[in-house]
């Protein structure tokens, strides 16, 4: 689950455009990685699967105060949701929202919402 910079470092490929990112993600997938999820900051996330399926998950538009730990928020929450549901798409969607919420607060760990605060912000995830 690399971000764009990490994807470039892993593949040695440019990530200057959406096509570049797709190509680099496909190159990483082609090494045997079954699911490649690239975090794209305010542009959301891209998921490529072993069977060639590609899906873009747009982020929610907010006014960011501090994006320092948004990637960590995304990774942590996506792992939590995936373990609970077994649904990669649901995990990415929920993680996008959780990371979006985190950038509306200052700090790193202090920017992470607890369950109650997150559910108030995004009630669609109450069942997770």
HELIX and SHEET records of a PDB file:
HELIX    1   1 UNK A    4  UNK A   11  1                                   8    
HELIX    2   2 UNK A   18  UNK A   29  1                                  12    
HELIX    3   3 UNK A   41  UNK A   43  5                                   3    
HELIX    4   4 UNK A   70  UNK A   85  1                                  16    
HELIX    5   5 UNK A   88  UNK A  102  1                                  15    
HELIX    6   6 UNK A  109  UNK A  111  5                                   3    
HELIX    7   7 UNK A  115  UNK A  121  1                                   7    
HELIX    8   8 UNK A  123  UNK A  125  5                                   3    
SHEET    1   A 3 UNK A  35  UNK A  39  0                                        
SHEET    2   A 3 UNK A  45  UNK A  49 -1                                        
SHEET    3   A 3 UNK A  54  UNK A  57 -1                                        
END                                                                             
